[in-house]
Amino acid sequence: MRDNHLEQIERWAHFVKNNPNKWKKEHTEFINALFEKHDQFRARLLKTPEGKKKMIELYNIKNKEGYDFLK
């Protein structure tokens, strides 16, 4: 594992240990931001020519009917 990555993990573990009530909110905000960015990316991609085709290839989608955004 990269040293820098290991240092980040250790800093996060230290933060969690020393801030039992604070870390959950920060972690939740981080995860929610990831989902929001993904939704924004998907929306922008689907607006482009061939966007649906690119999405199918990117995520290796086999069952197109199972995804509302591909209909």
N, C-alpha and C positions, 0 to 999 in steps of 0.2 A: 504494500500500500504506500502511496506517496506520503512523504513526511508531512507536507502541508495539509493533506487530507486528514491524516491521523491527528494532527494538531487541532484541526477544526472539530473533529469528533470529540477530542478530549475537552476542548473549551465548552462545547455544547453539553457534554455530560456534567461538567463542573457547574455550569449555569443551571441545569435542571436540578442537580442535587442541592444547590444553595438557594434556589428560588422556586420552591414547590408550588406556589400559588401563581407565579408570574409566567412561567414557561409555557403553560398550556394555552394561554391567550395568544402569545407570540407564535407558537407552533400552528395554532388554528388559523391565524391570519395568513401565515406563510402558505399553508396547504390550500386555503381558499383562493389566494392570489394565483397559485399554480393552475387551479381549475379555471379561474376567470381568464387567464392568459390563453389557456388551451381553447376555451370557447371562442375567444376573440380571433385566434388564429384560424380556427375551423370556419368561422363565419366569413373571414376575409378570403380564405382559400376557395370556399364554395361560390363566392361571387366572381371568381376568375373564370375565363374560358377553360374548359376541361377540368374545372375544380372538382367535380364529383369523381371523375376518372382518377385524378391525382389522389384524392382521399382514399378511394378504393385500393389503389396501389400502395399508398403509404402505410395503411393499416392492414393490408392483406385481407380485405373483407371478401368473404365468400358468399354470405347471405345478405344481399343488398336490401331485401324486403324487411330485414330485422332492424334497419336504421331509418328512422323517420326523416332525417336530413338528407337521405339519398333518394327519396321518393319524388 
